Amino acid sequence: MHSVVIGIDLSTTTCKAIAWSQGGTLVAQARAPLGLQQPAPGAYEQDPQGWWQAAQHALQALTAQLGDYQVAAIAVVNQRETLAVTDASDRLLRPALLWLDERRQHEVAAVAQRVGRERLHELTGKPYDWSPAIYSLAWMARAEPTLFERIAHVYDPHAWLVRQLTGEFATSWASADPFGAFDIQGHRWAEEVLAALPGSVPGSAFATAAPPGMVLGHVHRQASLATGLAEGTPVVAGGGDGQAGGLGAGMVRPGMAYLNLGTAVVAGVYAQAPVTSLAFRTMCAIDGGGYVLETSLRAGTLLVNTLVRQFFGLDPATCLPTLEAQAQAVPPGSRGLLLLPYWNGVMNPHWDAQARGCLLGLGPEHGQGELYRALLEGIALEQAVATAAVEQATGEPVGRFVAIGGGAASALWCQIIANVCDRPVVRAATQEASSLGAGIAAAVGAGWFNSFPEAAAAMTQEGETVLPQPEERAFHAELLGVYRELYPSVKGLYGRLGALRR
């Protein structure tokens, strides 16, 4: 009887269940959509029961396809910086607060002041920024104090699915870490950070955090009936979808970087020690001991879709091939148009929540093709700046990118990134790298391999390599020089402009 492992990828809008062979071949897949609520401007919530319902639907559809295949193990990877809370009877107290939720922005200063900015960064690996989910708890303590006092359990999405599948209250180091209240070196909840919240939540309210690749529990009878998985199937610790994407791209050693051209543009390099710098945020890797030094821009395909809908009045689902062709006909540099892609603020290296997008050089000669190309170039230029900062901070050169995510399907975008960053872009053989990362964790937990590097070597493959065009090197170096001056030139205007908003 053939065996497979299953990687569950619980993202913001979809739950995917994919079965992988020992050689990393996609055997079968299924998915189910997730709903998203926006109860107020800047507020983003989701029903955690929907996470489990979507997982059930996806697993039912997947197991129905597997026939004689035996499932050796299952692992979960999840959307990060998202949390749900329950009371002492494990009943939901409110919808989950998502990583997109901006209500926590004003909680960062107080927590950082109590812990100390430098101490907080060193302990958790997270610079001063509102991304970590701990600030959603701080917001809840201030805005919903009566509810906050009833909190007995704090879940990340990984812990929620593990609880439904096995009954265990457990998660992965690499899923606990994005809370921003996790000691990334000691691999335990940081009571020092939890004590800085405006209300009291003890470390015991958080799921037990275990090394990726460890069996957390086994599918119980009720979950078996709900999903089609065999009772007793091992459930293995996975991690955050960002780190999982890197693992699914084969990133298990220094010198290479994954580049996820998804909703956000996230890149990461592997490190064996928990190095910290304002050039990146430091995350626990899905390998049981290493780290991912991650850069992030909150403007990837999310910004592409926004531009297409709001500025062009087009449907991204149908118009992108036409826009790509128009942009392909535009020369590098977009005929003097430069775009700063800070639509949702900027994380590394500036960590400026007030920053916003900017178009420089806009004139009558610019149409859809120029604007679309300027967007792709702006994101590539930002990645070049981020990667150079990582290299400077670590002393480790980045030789190439392995591109994953929906944007990696764009040959034009990959070529622009290769040219602007002056290094090869290898398109991963599968765009389901996060699920494959979960599959690799499951394979280690199932005993198929003795280590994560061994599993990644066996289960990951590379696709086409896009090389930089040497004849464009001097031009892009000069363009990058202009781009580097753009943010410092407008930085002082953001606060003044924001004060004038009505």
C-alpha positions as CSV (number, residue, x, y, z in Angstrom):
1,M,0.0,0.0,0.0
2,H,1.4,3.4,-1.0
3,S,1.7,6.1,1.7
4,V,1.3,9.9,1.6
5,V,1.5,12.7,4.0
6,I,-0.9,15.6,4.1
7,G,-0.1,19.2,4.4
8,I,-2.9,21.5,5.6
9,D,-2.4,25.1,4.6
10,L,-4.8,27.4,6.5
11,S,-4.4,30.8,4.9
12,T,-6.5,33.9,5.2
13,T,-9.0,33.1,2.5
14,T,-8.6,29.3,1.9
15,C,-7.9,26.0,3.6
16,K,-6.0,23.7,1.3
17,A,-5.4,20.0,2.0
18,I,-2.7,18.4,-0.2
19,A,-1.3,14.9,-0.2
20,W,2.4,14.5,-1.0
21,S,4.4,11.5,-1.9
22,Q,7.8,10.7,-0.4
23,G,9.4,12.3,-3.5
24,G,7.4,15.5,-3.1
25,T,4.9,14.7,-5.8
26,L,1.5,16.2,-5.4
27,V,-0.8,13.2,-5.3
28,A,-4.2,14.9,-4.7
29,Q,-5.6,18.2,-3.4
30,A,-8.7,19.9,-2.2
31,R,-9.6,23.2,-0.8
32,A,-12.4,25.1,0.9
33,P,-13.0,28.9,1.2
34,L,-12.9,30.9,4.4
35,G,-15.1,33.9,5.1
36,L,-13.7,37.2,6.3
37,Q,-15.6,39.9,8.2
38,Q,-14.7,43.6,8.5
39,P,-17.0,45.0,11.3
40,A,-15.3,48.4,11.3
41,P,-12.7,50.3,9.2
42,G,-9.3,48.6,9.8
43,A,-10.9,45.7,11.6
44,Y,-10.6,42.1,10.2
45,E,-12.1,39.1,11.9
46,Q,-12.8,35.5,11.2
47,D,-14.9,32.7,12.9
48,P,-12.5,30.0,14.1
49,Q,-15.3,27.5,13.7
50,G,-14.9,28.3,10.0
51,W,-11.3,27.2,10.2
52,W,-12.4,23.8,11.4
53,Q,-15.4,23.6,9.0
54,A,-13.1,24.5,6.0
55,A,-10.5,21.9,7.1
56,Q,-13.2,19.3,7.4
57,H,-14.5,20.0,3.9
58,A,-11.1,20.0,2.4
59,L,-10.0,16.8,4.1
60,Q,-13.2,15.0,3.2
61,A,-12.8,15.9,-0.4
62,L,-9.1,14.9,-0.3
63,T,-9.4,11.6,1.5
64,A,-12.2,10.6,-1.0
65,Q,-9.6,10.9,-3.7
66,L,-6.9,8.8,-2.0
67,G,-8.3,5.3,-2.6
68,D,-5.7,2.8,-1.4
69,Y,-3.2,5.4,-0.2
70,Q,-2.4,5.3,3.5
71,V,-1.9,8.6,5.3
72,A,1.3,8.4,7.3
73,A,0.9,11.7,9.1
74,I,-0.7,15.2,8.8
75,A,0.8,18.6,9.6
76,V,-0.6,22.1,9.7
77,V,0.8,25.4,8.6
78,N,-1.2,28.6,9.3
79,Q,-1.8,32.2,8.7
80,R,0.3,34.1,11.2
81,E,-0.3,36.9,13.7
82,T,-3.9,35.8,14.1
83,L,-5.5,34.7,17.5
84,A,-8.7,33.4,19.0
85,V,-9.7,33.3,22.6
86,T,-11.9,31.0,24.7
87,D,-13.2,30.8,28.3
88,A,-12.6,28.2,30.9
89,S,-15.1,25.9,29.2
90,D,-13.2,26.4,25.9
91,R,-16.1,28.4,24.4
92,L,-15.3,31.1,22.0
93,L,-15.5,34.6,23.5
94,R,-15.4,36.5,20.2
95,P,-14.3,36.1,16.5
96,A,-10.6,35.7,15.9
97,L,-8.6,38.9,15.3
98,L,-6.6,38.5,12.0
99,W,-3.1,39.6,11.1
100,L,-4.7,42.3,9.0
101,D,-6.5,43.9,12.0
102,E,-5.1,47.5,12.5
103,R,-6.9,48.2,15.8
104,R,-3.8,47.0,17.6
105,Q,-1.5,49.6,16.2
106,H,-1.9,52.0,19.1
107,E,-1.0,49.3,21.7
108,V,2.7,48.8,20.6
109,A,4.2,51.8,22.5
110,A,2.9,50.9,26.0
111,V,3.9,47.2,25.8
112,A,7.3,48.1,24.3
113,Q,7.9,50.8,27.0
114,R,7.2,48.2,29.8
115,V,9.5,45.6,28.4
116,G,12.0,47.9,26.7
117,R,12.3,48.2,22.9
118,E,15.7,46.5,22.7
119,R,14.8,43.8,25.2
120,L,11.6,43.1,23.3
121,H,13.4,42.8,20.0
122,E,16.2,40.6,21.4
123,L,13.8,38.3,23.3
124,T,11.1,37.8,20.6
125,G,13.1,38.6,17.4
126,K,10.4,41.2,16.4
127,P,11.3,44.9,16.0
128,Y,9.0,47.7,17.1
129,D,5.9,47.1,14.9
130,W,2.2,46.3,15.2
131,S,2.4,43.0,13.3
132,P,2.7,40.5,16.3
133,A,-0.6,39.2,17.6
134,I,0.3,40.1,21.2
135,Y,-0.9,43.6,20.5
136,S,-4.3,42.3,19.6
137,L,-4.5,40.9,23.1
138,A,-3.4,44.3,24.4
139,W,-6.2,45.9,22.4
140,M,-8.7,43.5,23.8
141,A,-7.6,44.2,27.3
142,R,-8.2,48.0,26.8
143,A,-11.3,47.9,24.5
144,E,-13.1,44.7,25.8
145,P,-11.9,44.4,29.5
146,T,-14.9,42.4,30.7
147,L,-14.4,39.8,27.9
148,F,-10.6,39.9,28.5
149,E,-11.0,38.9,32.1
150,R,-12.7,35.6,31.0
151,I,-9.9,34.5,28.7
152,A,-8.6,31.0,29.7
153,H,-7.1,29.8,26.3
154,V,-5.3,31.7,23.6
155,Y,-5.2,30.0,20.2
156,D,-3.2,30.5,17.0
157,P,-4.9,28.8,14.0
158,H,-2.5,25.9,14.2
159,A,-3.4,25.2,17.8
160,W,-7.1,25.5,17.0
161,L,-6.9,22.7,14.3
162,V,-4.7,20.5,16.5
163,R,-7.3,20.8,19.2
164,Q,-10.1,19.8,16.9
165,L,-8.2,16.9,15.4
166,T,-6.6,15.5,18.5
167,G,-8.1,17.1,21.6
168,E,-4.6,18.3,22.6
169,F,-3.9,22.0,23.4
170,A,-0.6,22.2,21.5
171,T,1.1,24.1,18.7
172,S,4.5,24.5,17.0
173,W,7.4,26.7,18.0
174,A,7.1,28.2,14.5
175,S,3.4,29.1,15.0
176,A,3.8,30.4,18.6
177,D,6.7,32.6,17.6
178,P,4.7,35.1,15.5
179,F,2.6,36.1,18.6
180,G,5.6,38.3,19.5
181,A,5.4,36.9,23.1
182,F,7.7,33.9,22.5
183,D,11.3,33.5,23.6
184,I,12.8,32.4,20.3
185,Q,16.0,31.2,21.9
186,G,14.5,29.4,24.9
187,H,11.6,28.2,22.9
188,R,9.0,29.1,25.5
189,W,6.4,31.7,26.2
190,A,7.9,34.9,27.4
191,E,6.3,35.7,30.7
192,E,8.2,39.0,30.7
193,V,6.2,40.1,27.7
194,L,2.9,38.7,28.9
195,A,3.3,40.7,32.1
196,A,3.5,43.9,30.1
197,L,-0.1,43.5,28.9
198,P,-2.6,45.9,30.5
199,G,-4.4,42.8,31.8
200,S,-3.3,39.5,33.1
201,V,-2.9,36.4,30.8
202,P,-0.6,33.7,32.2
203,G,1.6,31.6,30.1
204,S,-0.6,28.6,30.9
205,A,-3.4,30.2,28.8
206,F,-1.3,29.5,25.7
207,A,-0.9,26.2,23.9
208,T,2.1,24.0,24.7
209,A,4.7,24.9,22.1
210,A,6.6,21.9,20.6
211,P,9.4,21.5,18.1
212,P,8.3,21.3,14.4
213,G,8.3,17.7,13.3
214,M,7.1,16.4,16.7
215,V,3.9,14.3,16.9
216,L,1.5,16.5,18.9
217,G,-1.3,13.9,19.1
218,H,-3.4,11.5,17.0
219,V,-6.7,11.9,15.2
220,H,-9.5,11.0,17.6
221,R,-12.7,9.2,16.6
222,Q,-15.0,12.2,16.2
223,A,-12.4,14.0,14.0
224,S,-12.0,10.8,12.0
225,L,-15.7,10.7,11.2
226,A,-15.6,14.4,10.3
227,T,-12.6,14.3,8.0
228,G,-12.2,10.9,6.5
229,L,-8.8,10.5,8.2
230,A,-8.1,7.2,9.9
231,E,-8.5,7.3,13.7
232,G,-5.0,7.4,15.2
233,T,-3.3,9.2,12.3
234,P,-0.4,11.2,13.7
235,V,-0.8,15.0,13.8
236,V,2.6,16.7,13.5
237,A,3.8,20.2,14.5
238,G,4.2,22.4,11.4
239,G,4.4,26.2,11.7
240,G,3.6,29.5,10.2
241,D,2.9,29.6,6.5
242,G,5.8,32.1,5.9
243,Q,8.4,29.8,7.3
244,A,6.7,26.8,5.7
245,G,6.9,28.4,2.3
246,G,10.7,28.7,2.7
247,L,10.9,25.1,3.7
248,G,8.8,24.0,0.8
249,A,11.2,26.0,-1.5
250,G,14.1,23.9,0.0
251,M,15.6,26.6,2.1
252,V,17.4,24.8,4.9
253,R,20.9,26.3,4.7
254,P,22.5,29.8,4.5
255,G,23.2,31.4,1.1
256,M,19.8,31.1,-0.5
257,A,16.5,33.0,0.0
258,Y,12.9,32.2,-0.7
259,L,10.8,35.0,-2.1
260,N,7.0,34.6,-1.7
261,L,5.2,36.8,-4.2
262,G,1.9,36.4,-2.5
263,T,-0.6,38.8,-0.8
264,A,2.5,40.3,0.8
265,V,6.0,40.0,-0.5
266,V,7.9,38.0,2.1
267,A,11.6,36.9,1.7
268,G,13.7,34.9,4.1
269,V,17.1,33.5,4.6
270,Y,18.1,30.6,6.9
271,A,20.3,31.2,10.0
272,Q,21.5,28.8,12.6
273,A,21.5,31.4,15.4
274,P,18.8,33.9,16.5
275,V,20.4,37.0,14.9
276,T,18.4,40.2,15.4
277,S,18.5,43.4,13.3
278,L,16.1,46.2,12.1
279,A,16.8,44.8,8.6
280,F,14.5,41.8,9.3
281,R,12.4,40.0,11.8
282,T,13.7,36.8,13.3
283,M,11.4,33.8,13.1
284,C,11.7,30.2,14.3
285,A,12.4,28.0,11.3
286,I,10.4,24.8,10.7
287,D,13.3,22.5,11.4
288,G,13.5,22.2,15.2
289,G,16.5,24.5,15.8
290,G,17.2,27.1,13.1
291,Y,15.8,30.5,12.3
292,V,14.4,32.5,9.4
293,L,15.5,36.1,8.9
294,E,12.5,37.5,7.2
295,T,11.8,40.7,5.3
296,S,8.2,41.6,4.6
297,L,6.4,44.2,2.4
298,R,2.7,44.5,3.0
299,A,2.1,45.1,-0.7
300,G,2.3,42.1,-3.1
301,T,-0.5,40.7,-5.1
302,L,-2.8,42.6,-2.6
303,L,-1.4,45.9,-4.1
304,V,-1.6,44.5,-7.6
305,N,-5.3,43.7,-7.2
306,T,-5.9,47.1,-5.5
307,L,-4.3,49.0,-8.4
308,V,-6.2,47.0,-11.0
309,R,-9.6,47.4,-9.3
310,Q,-9.4,50.9,-7.9
311,F,-7.3,52.7,-10.5
312,F,-8.1,50.8,-13.7
313,G,-11.6,49.6,-12.9
314,L,-10.7,46.1,-14.1
315,D,-11.1,42.6,-12.8
316,P,-7.8,41.1,-11.8
317,A,-9.1,37.6,-12.5
318,T,-9.3,38.4,-16.2
319,C,-7.1,41.4,-17.1
320,L,-3.7,40.5,-15.8
321,P,-2.4,38.8,-19.1
322,T,-3.3,42.0,-21.0
323,L,-1.6,44.3,-18.4
324,E,1.5,42.0,-18.4
325,A,1.7,42.4,-22.2
326,Q,1.3,46.2,-22.0
327,A,4.0,46.4,-19.3
328,Q,6.3,44.1,-21.3
329,A,6.2,46.6,-24.1
330,V,7.3,49.4,-21.7
331,P,11.1,49.9,-21.4
332,P,12.8,49.4,-18.0
333,G,12.3,52.3,-15.7
334,S,8.6,52.7,-16.8
335,R,9.5,55.9,-18.8
336,G,10.6,57.8,-15.8
337,L,7.9,56.6,-13.4
338,L,8.9,55.4,-9.9
339,L,6.5,53.9,-7.4
340,L,7.1,53.6,-3.6
341,P,5.0,50.5,-2.6
342,Y,4.2,51.5,1.0
343,W,0.4,51.2,0.6
344,N,0.1,49.7,4.2
345,G,3.1,51.3,5.8
346,V,6.6,49.9,5.8
347,M,8.2,47.2,7.9
348,N,11.9,46.5,7.5
349,P,14.2,48.5,7.6
350,H,12.3,51.7,8.4
351,W,9.4,50.3,10.6
352,D,7.2,53.3,9.8
353,A,3.4,52.7,10.1
354,Q,2.7,56.2,8.8
355,A,4.5,55.6,5.5
356,R,2.3,55.4,2.4
357,G,2.7,54.8,-1.3
358,C,4.1,57.4,-3.6
359,L,4.3,57.9,-7.4
360,L,7.2,60.1,-8.6
361,G,7.4,61.4,-12.2
362,L,3.8,60.9,-13.3
363,G,3.1,62.6,-16.6
364,P,0.9,62.6,-19.7
365,E,3.0,59.9,-21.4
366,H,2.1,57.3,-18.7
367,G,-0.7,54.8,-19.2
368,Q,-1.8,51.5,-17.7
369,G,1.3,49.7,-19.0
370,E,3.7,52.2,-17.4
371,L,1.9,52.3,-14.1
372,Y,1.6,48.5,-13.9
373,R,5.3,48.1,-14.7
374,A,6.3,50.8,-12.2
375,L,4.4,48.8,-9.6
376,L,6.3,45.6,-10.3
377,E,9.6,47.5,-10.4
378,G,8.8,49.3,-7.2
379,I,8.3,46.1,-5.3
380,A,11.5,44.6,-6.9
381,L,13.5,47.8,-5.9
382,E,12.2,47.5,-2.4
383,Q,13.3,43.8,-2.3
384,A,16.7,44.8,-3.5
385,V,17.1,47.3,-0.6
386,A,15.8,44.7,1.9
387,T,18.1,42.0,0.7
388,A,21.2,44.3,0.7
389,A,20.3,45.2,4.3
390,V,20.1,41.5,5.3
391,E,23.5,40.8,3.7
392,Q,25.0,43.7,5.5
393,A,23.6,42.7,8.9
394,T,24.5,39.0,8.6
395,G,27.7,39.1,6.5
396,E,26.2,36.2,4.4
397,P,25.7,36.8,0.7
398,V,22.3,35.8,-0.9
399,G,23.2,34.1,-4.1
400,R,19.7,33.6,-5.5
401,F,16.0,33.7,-4.8
402,V,13.6,30.7,-5.0
403,A,10.3,32.3,-6.0
404,I,7.0,30.9,-4.7
405,G,3.4,32.3,-4.5
406,G,1.0,33.4,-7.1
407,G,3.2,36.2,-8.4
408,A,5.9,33.7,-9.3
409,A,3.7,32.7,-12.2
410,S,4.5,36.0,-13.9
411,A,7.6,35.7,-16.1
412,L,7.8,39.5,-16.4
413,W,7.8,40.0,-12.6
414,C,10.5,37.3,-12.1
415,Q,12.7,38.9,-14.8
416,I,12.3,42.4,-13.3
417,I,13.3,41.0,-9.9
418,A,16.3,39.2,-11.4
419,N,17.4,42.4,-13.1
420,V,16.8,44.8,-10.3
421,C,18.3,42.5,-7.6
422,D,21.0,41.3,-9.9
423,R,20.7,37.7,-9.0
424,P,19.0,34.6,-10.4
425,V,15.4,33.9,-9.6
426,V,14.5,30.2,-9.5
427,R,10.8,29.5,-9.9
428,A,9.8,26.7,-7.6
429,A,8.4,23.6,-9.2
430,T,5.3,23.9,-7.1
431,Q,3.4,27.1,-6.2
432,E,2.0,25.2,-3.2
433,A,5.2,25.6,-1.2
434,S,3.5,26.3,2.1
435,S,1.6,23.0,2.0
436,L,4.7,21.2,0.8
437,G,6.5,22.6,3.9
438,A,3.7,21.1,6.0
439,G,4.2,17.9,4.1
440,I,7.9,17.9,4.9
441,A,7.2,18.4,8.6
442,A,4.7,15.5,8.5
443,A,7.2,13.3,6.7
444,V,9.8,13.9,9.4
445,G,7.2,13.2,12.1
446,A,6.2,10.0,10.3
447,G,9.8,8.8,10.3
448,W,10.2,8.9,6.6
449,F,13.4,11.0,7.0
450,N,15.9,11.5,9.9
451,S,16.1,15.3,9.5
452,F,14.5,18.3,7.8
453,P,17.5,18.8,5.4
454,E,17.2,15.2,4.3
455,A,13.4,15.5,3.8
456,A,13.7,18.8,2.0
457,A,16.4,17.4,-0.4
458,A,14.1,14.5,-1.3
459,M,10.8,16.4,-1.5
460,T,11.6,19.7,-3.2
461,Q,12.4,20.4,-6.8
462,E,13.3,23.5,-8.7
463,G,11.8,24.8,-11.9
464,E,12.9,27.4,-14.5
465,T,15.8,29.8,-13.6
466,V,15.5,33.4,-14.7
467,L,18.9,35.1,-15.0
468,P,19.6,38.8,-14.7
469,Q,20.3,40.5,-18.0
470,P,23.8,41.9,-17.9
471,E,23.1,44.6,-20.4
472,E,20.6,46.1,-18.0
473,R,22.9,46.0,-14.9
474,A,24.2,49.6,-15.0
475,F,20.7,51.0,-15.7
476,H,19.1,49.2,-12.8
477,A,22.0,50.2,-10.4
478,E,21.3,53.8,-11.2
479,L,17.5,53.3,-10.8
480,L,18.1,51.7,-7.5
481,G,20.2,54.7,-6.4
482,V,17.3,57.0,-7.2
483,Y,14.8,54.7,-5.4
484,R,16.9,54.7,-2.2
485,E,16.5,58.5,-1.9
486,L,12.7,58.5,-2.3
487,Y,11.6,57.4,1.2
488,P,14.1,59.7,3.0
489,S,12.9,62.6,0.8
490,V,9.2,62.2,1.7
491,K,9.4,60.7,5.2
492,G,8.9,64.0,7.0
493,L,5.7,64.7,5.1
494,Y,3.7,61.7,6.2
495,G,2.9,63.0,9.6
496,R,1.9,66.4,8.4
497,L,-0.2,65.0,5.6
498,G,-1.9,62.6,7.9
499,A,-2.8,65.4,10.3
500,L,-4.8,67.0,7.4
501,R,-6.9,63.9,6.7
502,R,-10.6,64.5,7.1
